[in-house]
Amino acid sequence: MTDTLRFPSLRSWVRHLVAEDHVAFANPGVSLKYELAAIASRLDGHKATLFPSPAGMDIPVVSGVVGRREWIADALGVSETELLDSFMAASNNPIPCAEVTNAPVQTNVQRDVDIFKHLPLPTHAAEDSGPYITAGLLIARNPDTGAQNVSINRLQASGPDRLGVLILPRHAHHYLEPVEARGEDFPVAIVIGVDPLTLLASQAIAPLDQDELEIAGALHGQALEVVKCVTSDVRVPAHAEIVLEGRVLAGVREPEGPFGEFPKYYGPRSDKHVIQIDAVTMRQNPLFHTILGGGLEHLLLGSIPREATILAHLRRTFTSVLDVHLSLGGVGRYHLYVKINKRQRGEAKNIIMGAFSAHYDIKHVTVVDDDVDVHDPEMVEWALATRFQADRDLVIVPNAQGSKLDPSNDDGFGAKMGMDATKPVGADPFTFLQTRIPGEDTVDLGAVLAGERPAIAALDDD
């Protein structure tokens, strides 16, 4: 079945990136402590980076594989303008997984676990508490219904067979809580190295008991193949590179952090849940994927699924909404740009308030007209500079819930701001008529620019 998929695995996607000249290859032996992250960070958004034999280890590390928005669209086989609609369609029409009994990811099974010995675990930021698994999909299964949840959690390598894990009060925690209350360990799997569409699907904002692996299948256009873990009933992608099978230990909390998070600040050290690893399964010659905290992979994986959810949320009430964008300068979470076809006075302010209700992380909302590209921050700033007046167009909501990782908030409690940067309804069209140079878009520069510098006396004579 996977033979019909464009990119059924991480390795097939990396091969495609190599063919497109989107991969840089580091020299063998790069240090896992800081040096690997430093190289990947310098290339972030320009090229993915592949590290053969980092620190002399057998397993290569790859980073930055979805570090550009156009690469994610390419993986889906759509244009960038079709990206959000394609993701929304997949989220609304999931395809059940296809279970197999023989899977590449279970080619090698290790029950004598030592992740420090067998896995190339990088340390990224200067104040990180140590090495982290940052691209691991944590898969949790509802013990009552068999429904699964997929998320990316920060995973601190605390010991040879032990991980500290931040589990926020969301779906995985909902499954875990009653099991832990009975004094029982909770089975989970951590999947490292999946195809780009499964990686993207893991960040979908889906209802409880909606398996994100089924959204991955919809993104692929056919069922995603999964296999049952060797130590539990959790199902994992059959064509993943590496799987850590384990249990969240009941009643156990140990120090985790600090860790460099998406806002480019550190999440502090505190006592968190602990995962005991019981087995590691791998493909033959696996790849290890790592995501830089606050890097473009981190931001895009978080922002694109949220954009799709926010766009659907706003369109249900406001038919004038055309597009949305969570800007990378706003760490892909906090700053939302909304493009509308404005028809009514006050409409933009209603949309601002609707946007705040779409996700509590949203801190600042800017609404612009349909002649402004929300993916171009200079155009958004131009709209603010020429169409916004603070005494007329500013919305402030004090004392609201926000992101706990925003250090300017008081433990997630702060203010929100909306800016209406749209033209007034009924304004004189000439007042807001953009200047235009005839022929600018069609001139053939290759035909009109000289290949060599011509002889110009003023340039050669003092």
C-alpha positions, 0 to 999 in steps of 0.5 A: 500500500505504501508504494503508492504514497509519495513520501511514506517515510522520513527517509523517502522525504529526505531523499526528495529534499536531497534531489531538490538540493535542499539538504546540506551534509555535515562532516562526520563526527560533529559533537552532539552537544551544541555543535550539531544544533549550532550548524542546524540553526545557521542553516535553518530555513535554508536547508535541512541538515544531515549529520552522518556519524555524529559523535562517532555514533552509527545513527545519522541525525537530520534536522530542518526537514520541514523548515520552509512553508513551501516544503510542507506544501510540496509534501502535500502536493499542493500550492502554498495558497491551498495548504490550509484548505487541504489541511482542514479537509483532511482534519474533517475527513480522517481515514482509519489506519490500516494495521499490519503485522510486519513493519519496517520499524520493528526490524530490530528490537532491543529490550536491554535499553540504553538510549545514551549508548544507542541513540544520538541525543543532541543537547541544543541550547546553552541552559538546557538540562541535558540532551532531549528528544524533540521530534518524538511523537508521543502516542497515548491510547484510551484504555476504554475505547482504544482511541489514540492521541498523538502529540509532540512533547519535550522529552528529557533523557534522564537516564539510560531507560528513563525520560522526563516528560512534560504532559500538558492537561490535554488529551493524553493527560485525559487518558493518563489521569484515571489510570494513574489514579488507580496506581497503574502505569500508563503505556505510551510510545515515542515515535522518532522519524516519520514522514512529513505529513504524519509529523504535521498531522500530529499537531492538528487541533482535533476533538478528544478521541480523534486519532491524529494518525487518521488525519495523517492518512487523510493527508496522504489520501489513503490509510496510514499503516500502523503496527501494534507495539511489542510491549503494549496495545499502542499502535505506531506508524509502521514506517517510522524510523525509531520507536521507544515503547514505555510506561508513564510511571504512576505517582512518580515525578522527577525534575525536568528542564530547563529547556529552550522552548518555541518563544526562544526562552526557557521553560523552567525546571520543575517536577514532571511525569517520568517514562520508563522505556521497556523496549526500543524498535528500529528500522534497518539503518534508521535516521534520528530526527531532531527539531530545534526549539524555537526553530522554523520546524518548531514554529511551522509545525505549530502554526500551520495546523492552528492557522487551519483551525482558526480559519475554519473557526472564523469562517463559520461566523464571518464569511468575509474572512479570506486568509489567516497567518500566524507570523513567525515573528510572533513565534507562530502562536501569538501574532495573528494576521487576518485578511478580509473582504470588508463590507460592514463598519465595525466588522474588523473589530468583531473578527478580532474578538472572534480570533481571540476566542479561537485560541487562548495563545493569540495575543495580538490580532491585526486585520487587513484588507484583501489587497494585503498579503498576510504572509508578507510582514512588510505589507502588514506593517504598511497597512498598519502605518497607513490605515490604522489610527490608535484612538479609533482602531485599537481593541484592548482586552485586559486580564485575559488567559494567554500562553504560560510560556510568554514571559511577559505574562503573569503565569499565563494571565495578561492583555490582548490587543487587536488592530483594525488596519482596514480601510474605512467603509465608503472611503474615497477610493482614490485616498487608498489607491496604491501607487503602480508602475506600469510594466513593473510586473512584466518587464523582462530584466534579462532582456533589458539589463546589460551583462557587463558594465558599459563604458560610462565616463562619469564612473571612470573619470574623477 
